[in-house]
Amino acid sequence: MKRYLKSFLCALIAVVFVFTAAVNIVNAGKYPPDIGNYSAGKWEKWSGKWYYKASDGTYVTGYSEIDGTRYLFDSKGKMLTGWQQADGYWYYFKSSGAGVTGWQKISKKWYYFGFFGEMWTGLQGISNASKTDIYYFGSDGAMKTGWQKIGSSWYYFASSGAAATGWQKISSKWYYFRDNGEMCTGLMDLDDGKYLLNSSGAMVTGWQKVDGAWYYFESSGKAVVNTTKRISGKNYSFDENGVWIENPSHTHTYAARTVIVSPAWDEVVTVTPATTERRLVTEAWDEQVPQYGTETRYITAAGRDITNIFNDYDACRADCYRRDCGCIHGRPDDDCACGAWHTETVNVITGYTTVHHDAVYETVNVPAVTQTVHHDAVTHTETYCTECGYIRH
């Protein structure tokens, strides 16, 4: 079994070294400890600790595989758990004693364990479903993220831990990383053009001087090459490498063109400024308010008001004759002024008081009156070289 494992490891390490050349892996090529293989023994628990008794009656020690699962036992055969170091390697064993492999989150940190359970450190290429990503693990094995300087090179690792490659926008700046994750600086000739990355790796634009030569980089970061470009109202020529040609020699070919000095524009002019105005809401008016008092009235038993004639005997007699009531025959009736009556106190209007109400006004906003005045564009005609842009005066 051990010879088989050694052969397998040699093949595995050869593959790892090939990959190391591509991604600069720093800790590949180490052998895991020898693994004993047991399957016919039995588990025993003493004083709360687990032991594995082999078929020959001895207790297993060291790094061993039992029924396809790897365990670590101390020199007395006690099964170990948690972080353990053996033969220069770190391993992690669950509470069940089973050794872990692959990605594991332990105490809120991510770790990666190899095929034999050994903890990985340094730069490592790990294959996912469709590609191989590069990760960086510290000396404690914990996966790193963000900016990391490894040797003399800078790398950027996403929150997933995978190293950035190609163009990446980080904190509003553009960076370019090689396939192995290394951040690039200086002039870069990429498939779609030439770019310049400063010493911190950030892409730059505009005029830039590199090794005594001037270049111009568009807002996209791409250098202007093999053409003449108008920049800030002047024409500049650049060679096939993007270097500015300060005084290109050629025969001028002139043409006329119209140049806009100032574009047409519309001006909003105020005719009448905004103001406020006092407006009448309700005119002033006088109100006649009645004044009330009380008055005693004389009412017959039948309910007729006889106040006006009550104190006038002749009027009462006349009322009796006019109404042909029975009092003239000695038989007064209920509706007769000479008959039964009673008094009532009633409310009556005794006069009027004049109340004056002032006019009501409100203040309103009156918007400004404006008009739009159009100003034509100001232009002039100039003669220029169609090749270099020189303007003939």
Secondary structure as GFF3:
##gff-version 3
##sequence-region A 1 393
A	DSSP	alpha_helix	2	23	.	.	.	ID=ss1
A	DSSP	beta_strand	36	38	.	.	.	ID=ss2
A	DSSP	beta_strand	42	46	.	.	.	ID=ss3
A	DSSP	beta_strand	49	53	.	.	.	ID=ss4
A	DSSP	beta_strand	62	66	.	.	.	ID=ss5
A	DSSP	beta_strand	69	73	.	.	.	ID=ss6
A	DSSP	beta_strand	82	86	.	.	.	ID=ss7
A	DSSP	beta_strand	89	93	.	.	.	ID=ss8
A	DSSP	beta_strand	102	106	.	.	.	ID=ss9
A	DSSP	beta_strand	109	113	.	.	.	ID=ss10
A	DSSP	beta_strand	122	127	.	.	.	ID=ss11
A	DSSP	beta_strand	132	137	.	.	.	ID=ss12
A	DSSP	beta_strand	146	150	.	.	.	ID=ss13
A	DSSP	beta_strand	153	157	.	.	.	ID=ss14
A	DSSP	beta_strand	166	170	.	.	.	ID=ss15
A	DSSP	beta_strand	173	177	.	.	.	ID=ss16
A	DSSP	beta_strand	186	190	.	.	.	ID=ss17
A	DSSP	beta_strand	193	197	.	.	.	ID=ss18
A	DSSP	beta_strand	206	210	.	.	.	ID=ss19
A	DSSP	beta_strand	213	217	.	.	.	ID=ss20
A	DSSP	beta_strand	227	231	.	.	.	ID=ss21
A	DSSP	beta_strand	234	238	.	.	.	ID=ss22
A	DSSP	beta_strand	244	245	.	.	.	ID=ss23
A	DSSP	beta_strand	254	262	.	.	.	ID=ss24
A	DSSP	beta_strand	265	272	.	.	.	ID=ss25
A	DSSP	beta_strand	275	282	.	.	.	ID=ss26
A	DSSP	beta_strand	285	300	.	.	.	ID=ss27
A	DSSP	alpha_helix	307	310	.	.	.	ID=ss28
A	DSSP	alpha_helix	313	323	.	.	.	ID=ss29
A	DSSP	three_ten_helix	326	329	.	.	.	ID=ss30
A	DSSP	beta_strand	341	357	.	.	.	ID=ss31
A	DSSP	beta_strand	360	366	.	.	.	ID=ss32
A	DSSP	beta_strand	369	375	.	.	.	ID=ss33
A	DSSP	beta_strand	378	385	.	.	.	ID=ss34
A	DSSP	beta_strand	391	392	.	.	.	ID=ss35
###
